C-alpha cells in the first residue's frame, strides 16, 4: 500500500510541476492565448486521480485510509495550487516589470532631453496590478450603483404614493 501511495504522489507531483513549467515557459516566452489551461487541466486530472487512489486505498485497506487520505488529498491540492500559482504570478510580475523597463528605456532613448526640474512618480505598478485595480474599481462602482438604485427605488415608491395623494 505504501508503494502504491508513493507512486501516485510522485505521479501527481510530476504532473503538476510539468504543467507549472509549461505555464512558466509561456509567460517568459510572452505567448498569448489560453494561459492557465495547462495547469487547470493538470490540477483537475491530479485531483480526480487522487480521488481514484483514495477509493482504491479504501477498498484495499479499509475505511481508515479514507479518513486519512481524503482530507490529505484536499489539503495537498489546495497548498500545491496556492504555492504554484503564486510562483507563476511572481514570474508574470517579473516579466511585466522587465517589459515595462524595456519600454521606458526605449522611450527614454527616443525622448529629447528635458529642461528644468524632473518630477518622479511614487513608483510603478505592474500591468497586472493596474488591471486588477481597474477591475476592482469597476466591480465596486457597479455594486454601489446597484445598491443606490435599490435604495432609490425603495424611497421613490412611497414618495410617489404620498405625492399622488397630495395632488388629488
C-alpha positions as CSV (number, residue, x, y, z in Angstrom):
1,X,0.0,0.0,0.0
2,X,2.9,2.4,0.8
3,X,4.4,1.8,-2.6
4,X,1.1,2.5,-4.3
5,X,0.5,5.7,-2.4
6,X,4.1,6.9,-3.0
7,X,3.9,6.2,-6.8
8,X,0.6,8.1,-7.1
9,X,2.0,11.0,-5.1
10,X,5.1,11.1,-7.4
11,X,2.9,11.0,-10.5
12,X,0.8,13.8,-9.2
13,X,3.9,15.9,-8.4
14,X,5.4,15.2,-11.8
15,X,2.1,16.2,-13.5
16,X,1.7,19.4,-11.5
17,X,5.4,20.5,-11.8
18,X,5.3,19.7,-15.5
19,X,2.2,21.9,-16.0
20,X,3.8,24.7,-14.0
21,X,6.9,24.6,-16.1
22,X,4.8,24.7,-19.3
23,X,3.0,27.8,-17.9
24,X,6.2,29.4,-16.8
25,X,7.7,29.0,-20.2
26,X,4.6,30.5,-21.8
27,X,4.9,33.5,-19.5
28,X,8.6,34.0,-20.0
29,X,8.2,33.5,-23.8
30,X,5.4,36.0,-23.8
31,X,3.0,33.7,-25.5
32,X,-0.6,34.9,-25.7
33,X,-3.5,32.6,-25.9
34,X,-5.1,30.2,-23.5
35,X,-3.0,31.0,-20.5
36,X,-3.6,28.8,-17.5
37,X,-5.3,26.0,-19.3
38,X,-2.5,23.5,-18.9
39,X,-2.3,24.0,-15.1
40,X,-6.1,23.9,-14.7
41,X,-6.4,20.7,-16.7
42,X,-3.5,19.1,-14.8
43,X,-4.9,20.1,-11.4
44,X,-8.3,18.7,-12.4
45,X,-6.7,15.4,-13.6
46,X,-4.5,15.2,-10.5
47,X,-7.4,15.7,-8.1
48,X,-9.7,13.2,-9.9
49,X,-6.8,10.8,-10.0
50,X,-6.2,11.3,-6.2
51,X,-9.9,10.5,-5.6
52,X,-9.5,7.3,-7.5
53,X,-6.4,6.5,-5.4
54,X,-8.4,7.2,-2.2
55,X,-11.2,4.9,-3.4
56,X,-8.7,2.1,-4.3
57,X,-6.9,2.5,-1.0
58,X,-10.3,2.4,0.9
59,X,-11.2,-0.8,-1.0
60,X,-7.8,-2.5,-0.4
61,X,-7.0,-1.1,3.1
62,X,-10.3,-0.3,4.8
63,X,-12.1,2.8,5.9
64,X,-9.2,4.2,7.9
65,X,-7.4,5.1,4.7
66,X,-10.5,7.1,3.5
67,X,-10.5,9.1,6.7
68,X,-6.8,9.9,6.4
69,X,-6.3,10.2,2.6
70,X,-9.3,12.3,1.6
71,X,-8.5,15.3,3.8
72,X,-4.9,14.8,2.9
73,X,-5.5,15.0,-0.8
74,X,-7.7,18.0,-0.4
75,X,-5.1,19.9,1.6
76,X,-2.3,18.7,-0.7
77,X,-4.0,20.1,-3.8
78,X,-5.0,23.3,-2.0
79,X,-1.5,24.1,-0.9
80,X,0.1,23.0,-4.2
81,X,-2.4,25.2,-6.1
82,X,-1.7,28.2,-3.9
83,X,2.1,27.8,-4.0
84,X,2.4,27.0,-7.7
85,X,0.0,29.8,-8.8
86,X,1.8,32.2,-6.5
87,X,5.1,31.3,-8.2
88,X,3.5,31.8,-11.6
89,X,2.2,35.2,-10.6
90,X,5.6,36.2,-9.4
91,X,7.1,35.2,-12.7
92,X,4.4,37.1,-14.6
93,X,5.0,40.2,-12.5
94,X,8.8,40.0,-13.1
95,X,8.3,39.6,-16.9
96,X,5.8,42.6,-16.8
97,X,8.4,44.7,-14.9
98,X,11.0,43.7,-17.5
99,X,8.8,44.7,-20.3
100,X,7.9,48.0,-18.6
101,X,11.6,48.7,-18.0
102,X,12.4,48.0,-21.7
103,X,9.6,50.3,-22.8
104,X,10.8,53.0,-20.5
105,X,14.3,52.6,-21.8
106,X,13.2,52.8,-25.4
107,X,11.1,55.8,-24.6
108,X,13.9,57.4,-22.7
109,X,16.3,56.9,-25.7
110,X,13.7,58.4,-28.1
111,X,12.6,61.3,-26.0
112,X,14.6,64.5,-26.2
113,X,16.3,65.7,-23.1
114,X,14.1,67.7,-20.7
115,X,15.0,71.0,-19.2
116,X,14.2,72.1,-15.7
117,X,13.1,70.1,-12.7
118,X,12.2,66.5,-13.1
119,X,9.2,65.0,-11.3
120,X,9.4,61.5,-10.2
121,X,6.3,59.4,-9.6
122,X,5.7,57.5,-6.4
123,X,6.7,54.2,-8.0
124,X,5.4,51.9,-10.7
125,X,2.9,49.1,-10.6
126,X,2.7,46.2,-13.0
127,X,0.1,46.0,-15.7
128,X,-1.4,43.0,-13.9
129,X,-1.9,45.1,-10.7
130,X,-3.3,48.0,-12.7
131,X,-5.8,45.7,-14.4
132,X,-6.8,44.2,-11.1
133,X,-7.3,47.6,-9.5
134,X,-9.3,48.7,-12.6
135,X,-11.5,45.6,-12.4
136,X,-11.9,46.0,-8.7
137,X,-13.0,49.7,-9.2
138,X,-15.5,48.7,-11.9
139,X,-17.0,46.0,-9.7
140,X,-17.1,48.3,-6.7
141,X,-18.8,51.0,-8.8
142,X,-21.4,48.6,-10.2
143,X,-22.2,47.2,-6.8
144,X,-22.5,50.6,-5.2
145,X,-24.7,51.9,-8.2
146,X,-26.9,48.8,-7.9
147,X,-27.2,49.3,-4.2
148,X,-28.0,53.0,-4.7
149,X,-30.6,52.1,-7.4
150,X,-32.3,49.7,-4.9
151,X,-32.3,52.3,-2.2
152,X,-33.6,55.0,-4.5
153,X,-36.4,52.7,-5.8
154,X,-37.3,51.8,-2.2
155,X,-37.6,55.5,-1.4
156,X,-39.1,56.7,-4.6
157,X,-42.2,54.5,-4.4
158,X,-43.5,55.7,-1.1
159,X,-42.7,59.3,-2.0
160,X,-44.7,59.0,-5.3
161,X,-47.6,57.5,-3.4
162,X,-47.5,60.3,-0.9
163,X,-47.3,63.0,-3.6
164,X,-50.0,61.4,-5.7
165,X,-52.3,61.5,-2.6
166,X,-51.4,65.2,-2.0
167,X,-52.0,66.2,-5.6
168,X,-55.6,64.8,-5.6
